[in-house]
């Protein structure tokens, strides 16, 4: 991944990892379990010492967990070993930097070592007291307004006023709670524009084509801002799902990284060959 400076967080994986850690530490688990979950989200960087992001992974882990008061002695030991061995300073990404930036990197690591050598701060973490609610169920058929470019109303903009140019629709083919707490949903979405001015009915969607999209999360505020409406339900045949979508993504990554289902709610003008498409809902639904 790209590196653009000598700071600990001056590369892509550091930014991504920081966001992931912030989400995962909300789970009411002990430090070792949290480390395991985070490592599973970045398997190569966490486990392969030859990976270019290996040192960054463990240095950022140590910094973030120490900041958040999460005990993880193995993480701290790994980070200190990386610093003491100069493994990070001798990595290609750092050696390619200008000499003054290499010195800045060394100072950043020295400062980090000093910090993580001290006892982990006694902080009370704010964790989830209960599982996130499942706002949609497997088999739910939903509709949502879309803008001219085909995307749903962006739920990250809290005060924006969107104009409905058409309608999109999706069917939830799988949902559940990752680690018993984090809600995730896997949708199939219509693969072409409907060109309708009013919310479609279930009958109107019977013979429309659908595409498999990535899993995502959906908080109650996002659900409302996207103006999602349930318009019916179908009984999903899981055996057919396995047949037609054998390589679909697991929802764990989306749940851990809090990737909104809004990213999957996009409707193109016409079906795209590179997408996994089916001709109608009858292909995956029981009659």
N, C-alpha and C positions, 0 to 999 in steps of 0.2 A: 504494500500500500504506500501512498505518497507520504513523504516527510518534507516539511517546509521550514523547519527551524530547530533550534537546539533545546527548546523547552520540552518538558515531559509530555505535554499534550499537543505537541506540534506535528502530529501525523493522524492519518485517518482512523486507524484502529483505536488509538487513545481516546478520540472523541466518541466513537461508537461504544467502546467499552465503558466509558464513564456513564453514558446514558443507560446501558444495560445494568450496571451495578446499582444505579439509583432506583431502577425498577425492582430488581431482585431483592434488595435489602428490605423491601416492604413485606416480604414473606416472613411469617413467624417461625423461622428455622434457626438452628444454631449455625455458627460461622462456617464449620466444615461443610455442611450441606449447601450453604449459599455458594461457597467456592466451587463445589462440584457442579452446581447448576450453571454458574457463569462459565466455567471451563467447558461445559458441554455445548455452550453457545458459540465458543471460539475454539474448536477442537485442535486445529493445526497450531495456532499460536500458543495454546496452553501446553501442548504435549510434545511438539517437535522442536528440539533445541536448535535445529538447523533452519527453522523458519525465520524469516526476516523480522517477524513481529514478536518473536518469543520473549525477548528481553523487555520490550515495551509492555507486553501483556502483564508480566509479573510485577514490574515496577509500578504500573498504574494500579493494579489490584492492591498492592501493598499500601499505596498512598490513599486510595479511596476507602478501603476497609478501615485503615487506621483513623482516617478523618471521621468516619461514621461510627466509630466505637465498636466495630465488629472484630471479635477475637479470631485470629487465623494465624497461629504461630508458624505453620508450614509456609504460608505465603510470605510472611516477614523474613523467614530464614532464606527462602529462595531469592527474594529481592536483595537482601544483604550480600548473599553469595555472588549474585550477578554484579553488584557494585564493586565488591572487593576483588573480583577476578578481572575486572575491566572488560568483561564480555560485551557489554553494551557499547563502551567507548571504542572497542575494536571492530564493531560491526561495520559493514560496507557503507550503510547510510550515514553513519557518523563520520567515518574516515573521509568521506567525500566532501564534508563540510569545510569551510574556511577555518583556519586555525583559531581565530577568535571565537567562532561558534563552538568549536570542540571544547574550548576552555569553559564556555558558558554551560555546555552540557555537563561537563565534569562538576562544576559548582552545583548545578541542579541536583545531580546524583549525590554529591556530598551532603547537601542540605536534606535530601530525602533520607539518607542513611541516618543522619542525626535524629531526625524526627521519628522514624519508625523503630529506632533503638530504644525509645522511651516507651513506658507502659501505654497500652491502648487506653485512650480517654474513656472514662466511665460515663457513657452517654446512653440515654434511654431511646431506643429506636422506636419510631412510629411504624407499627406493623399493621397488617390487615387483621381486623378482629374477626372477620367472617369472609366467606367466599364472595367474589363479585357476582352480582345477579346475572343470570342468563336472560337477556332481553329478547332473544329469538331462539327457536327450537329447530331441530332437524326436520326438514320438510316444509318449513314456512316459506311461502311465496310472498315476496315483498316488492313494493314499487317505491321509486324515489324520483323526484324531479332532477333533471340534468340541465346544465348550461349549454350554450351553443357549441362549445368545444367537446362536449360529450361527457364531461366529468360531473359528479354529483356536487351539490352545494358543499363548499369546503368547510368542514366543521371546526377548523382551527381559527377561523375568523368569526369572532363572537358577535360583531355588530354589523357585518356586511349584509347588504340586501341583494339577494340574487334574483335573477329573472329566469323563470322556467322556459326553456326552449323546446323541451321534449321530455319524455319519460323513460326511465330505465327500470329494469326489473331484475330480481335475483331470486335464487332458491338456495336455502341453507342446506347443504348436503351433509354437513357434519358440524357439531359444536360440542363444547365440553369445558371442563375446568382443568387447566394445566396445574399440576402439583396440588390439585384440590382447591385452588384459590383463584387463578387467573383465567377469566373467560376468553374463549377464542371461537371463531366461526369460520367455516370454509364455504364460500358461495360459488355457484355457477351464475354467470351473468349473461343476459341476452347479447348476442354477438352482432347485432346490427340495430340501427336506429328504427324506432317505431313510427316516428313522424306523426305523433298524436298530440292533441292539445289538452286532453283530459287523462286522468289516471287510468291505466289499462285495467281490464278485468282479467280474471283467471282464464276465461274462455278465449280471450284475445291472444293469450300467450301459449295456447295449446300446441300450435305448430311452428312456433318461433324457434330459431336456432339458439344454442347456448354455448358459452365458452367457460372452461375452468379457469379460475383466478386464484390468487394467493389468499391464504387465511389472513384474518385480521382480528383486531379487538374492536369493541364498540361500547363505549361508556354511555350512560344515559344522556349526558349533554350532547354527545356526538349524534346519538340516535335522533334526538329532537332537532338538532341543527340541520341534519341531512333530510329531515321531514320524511323519514321512512314510515311506510304504512303497510301493514299486513293485509293482503288481499285474498288470501286463501292458504291452503296447505295440500301437500301431496305426501304419499307414503313412499319414502325413498327405499329402493332395493339395494342394500349394501353390496350384494354380490355383483350387481351390474355396475356399481360405482367402482369396484375393484377391477372389473373387466375394462371399462372405458377410461378410467383415470388411475392406472396402476402407479404412476409416478407423481401423484399429487403430493403437495408438501404437508408436512405435519404442522399443527398449529402452535407447537411449543415456541419456536423462534419468534413468531409474531407476538405471542403473549408475553414472553420474557422481555422483549424489546418494545412493547406497547406500540405496535404498528397498526394504525387504524384501518379498519375495513374500508374506509373511504378511498384508500389507495387502489382498491380493487373495483370500485364502482365507476367504471368508465365504459361508455358505449361507443363503438366505432361506427362509421357510416356503413361499412360492409365487413363481413367476416375476414379474418386474417389467417393465412395459411399456417403461420408458425404457431398459432394457438391451438389448443386441444378443444375441438368443437363437437357437439352432437346436434342432430337435426331437430329433436323435439324432446319435451320432458318425458314422453312415454318411453324413451330409451333407458332412463334411470329410475322411473317411478313405477310402482305396482299399480295395476289397474283395479 
